[in-house]
Amino acid sequence: MDFSLNDGQKMMIETVRRFIAEELQPLENEVEETGFLDKSKAQAIHDKAKALSLYGMNMPAEIGGGGLSNMDRILCEEQFGHTTDILIRRAFGNVYEPLLHCKGEQIERWLKPAVAGKRTCAITITESGAGSDAAGIKTNAKKNDKGWVLNGTKHFISDGEWSDFFLVSAKTGEKEISMFMVDKGLAGFTLGKDQKMMGLRGTPHLELFFDNVQLEDAALLGEAGQGFKLAMGALNVVRLAQVGARAVGKATHVCELMLNWANERKQFGSKIGDFQMVQQMIADSVIEINAARWMVYHAAWMLDQGMDAREQIAMVKVHAAETLGRVVDRAVQVFGGMGFCKELSIERYYRDARIYRIYDGTSEIHRGVIAKSTMKKGAVLFDVHR
Ligand SMILES: Cc1cc2nc3c(=O)[nH]c(=O)nc-3n(C[C@H](O)[C@H](O)[C@H](O)COP(=O)(O)OP(=O)(O)OC[C@H]3O[C@@H](n4cnc5c(N)ncnc54)[C@H](O)[C@@H]3O)c2cc1C
C-alpha cells in the first residue's frame, strides 16, 4: 500500500493550484457582485487553461482530452474546489462522461467539439415533478420517419445559457428512458428563465421547454431505452469528482481561512485559536477533511482497478458533502460577525456549500443506496478483510 504521490502528480497539482490562484480567484468577487461572468473574461481563462492542457482533462487522450486516470483527475478536481463553479466550467470544462458513449458521426458532431471546448454541453435530467425520482420524468420522445419528436420541460439545468447542446433524458416507452443530444437553436426548443439560487452566483440554472422538437436519429445516445442506464452509470465518476473531490478542496480552502483567522483575531488579550472551544472546531474540521479525502482517493483508486465503486461513491457523496457543510458552518462561527458579513468571502462559501448535499442525488437518496446494498451484500461494505 503506497499513499505517496509521484512527481508528475505533484507537478500537476501545483500547476492547477497556481492557475486557480493567479487566474480564477481574482475574478471571484466580480462574479459574486455582478452575478455573471463577463464573456471576454470567460474566453480569456478558457484560452489560457487550454494552452496549459488543463481543459477536458478527464477525457481520453485519443479524442483530444487529457487522458488522466481517475486518481489524477480526482487530484485536479480537489484543487478545482478552491474556486467557484462558473470559473471551473469555463476554464477546465464540464465534459460529461456519458458523452463517451457517442458512436459513428456522433463523435465528430458532439463528443470531440465538447472535449476541444468548441461546444459546451449541459446535462438535463431533472423536471419540476421528477428530481430524486429521475425515472419519473414526463419528457418524452416519439419515433417518426425523420427520427424522434421531443416534448416536455426540464428545470435547474446548470450552465444552460452557456451550453451549445444538451444531453436530455426522455421517455421512449412506458418503462423506457433514453438520452438524446439536443442542439440549442432547434425549432421548438426554448430556454426559460434563470432560476435564481442561494449560491453558485454566476452559474445560470435554466428551465428548458421542448415543443415538438424534431431530432435526427443520430441524436440518440446508445440504444433506445439503454442511454439512460449508460448515462446514470457514467455519472458515478462525475459525482465522485464534481461533488466528492471538490467538496474536499472547498473544505480545505475554508479550513485554512478559519485557521488563519484563529491565529490573527485577538479577544481577551489572546488569539482566539488559544481558546479550547475554537480549537475543537479546528480539530474536528481537520479530522473530517482528512477522512473525506482518503475516501475520495480510495474510490478513485477502485475505479482505476476496474472495480465497481458505486457504494463507495455514494458514501463519498454523503460524507464529503456533509463534511463541507460542517466545516463552513464552523468557519462562520470562528469568524464571528465577520463570518456573516459580506465584506469577507466566508458567507459565500457557506451558501455555496449547501447545494453539495442536494444535487447529484441527495444525502437521503445515497444513504438509501448504501443501506439497501449493505443489507444485501453484508459486511463486505464495511469490513475490507472479507
Ligand atoms: C443548483 C442546482 C443545480 C442543478 N443542476 C442540475 C443539472 O445541471 N441537471 C439536472 O438534471 N439537474 C440539476 N439539478 C437538480 C438536482 O439534481 C435535484 O434538485 C436533486 O436531484 C433533488 O431533486 P429535487 O430538487 O426534485 O428534490 P426532491 O426529489 O423533491 O426531494 C425533496 C426531499 O425529499 C427527499 N426524498 C426524495 N425521495 C426520497 C426517498 N426515496 N427517500 C428519502 N428521502 C427522499 C430528498 O432527499 C429531499 O430531502 C440541480 C439542482 C440545483 C439546486
The ligand as an ORCA input file, in Angstrom:
! r2SCAN-3c Opt
* xyz 0 1
  C     -28.052     24.484     -8.115
  C     -28.634     23.271     -8.746
  C     -28.055     22.765     -9.909
  C     -28.614     21.647    -10.537
  N     -28.103     21.231    -11.735
  C     -28.740     20.264    -12.429
  C     -28.366     19.927    -13.744
  O     -27.431     20.515    -14.309
  N     -29.052     18.952    -14.397
  C     -30.084     18.275    -13.815
  O     -30.660     17.416    -14.472
  N     -30.475     18.565    -12.546
  C     -29.841     19.554    -11.849
  N     -30.245     19.875    -10.575
  C     -31.303     19.118     -9.951
  C     -30.853     18.278     -8.750
  O     -30.142     17.160     -9.161
  C     -32.123     17.952     -7.943
  O     -32.521     19.158     -7.302
  C     -31.897     16.849     -6.911
  O     -31.718     15.604     -7.550
  C     -33.076     16.728     -5.928
  O     -34.286     16.682     -6.607
  P     -35.483     17.679     -6.158
  O     -34.917     19.044     -6.075
  O     -36.614     17.481     -7.087
  O     -35.867     17.233     -4.719
  P     -36.911     16.048     -4.320
  O     -36.588     14.829     -5.108
  O     -38.283     16.593     -4.394
  O     -36.518     15.796     -2.814
  C     -37.034     16.587     -1.744
  C     -36.641     15.939     -0.427
  O     -37.222     14.623     -0.338
  C     -36.212     13.665     -0.094
  N     -36.520     12.409     -0.778
  C     -36.967     12.225     -2.038
  N     -37.084     10.919     -2.310
  C     -36.687     10.255     -1.209
  C     -36.563      8.866     -0.869
  N     -36.841      7.884     -1.721
  N     -36.108      8.576      0.375
  C     -35.791      9.545      1.266
  N     -35.896     10.858      1.010
  C     -36.328     11.202     -0.224
  C     -34.942     14.276     -0.665
  O     -33.772     13.693     -0.114
  C     -35.126     15.739     -0.290
  O     -34.743     15.927      1.040
  C     -29.702     20.991     -9.956
  C     -30.279     21.497     -8.761
  C     -29.765     22.623     -8.189
  C     -30.459     23.187     -6.971
*
